[in-house]
Amino acid sequence: MASSRRPALATEFAPAARAFIIPGHQGLEPGHRILLEYLDLRPLMNLDLRLGEGTGALLALPMLAAAVATLNEMATFEDAGVSGPLE
């Protein structure tokens, strides 16, 4: 079975799986667009890649790591001692 169909099948068997699918990019192959539309997902990037070996996923990993680090490590206004609006 082609790996490009696995996300669609996963959501058919376990609809909650959709919440864990993060498309790294949209390739130029028509199937990419069709699958993303079917899953109602938007890719992180669209770099006009025609590569089928997961290059888009590898390029997306640093973006995802940065997002997680921001959520986990960024100080809140209260933590940073930032006051409210000036009066």
Secondary structure, DSSP 8 states (H G I E B T S, - for coil): --GGGHHHHHHHH-GGGGGG----B--SSHHHHHHHHHHT---SB-------SSHHHHHHHHHHHHHHHHHHH---HHHHT------
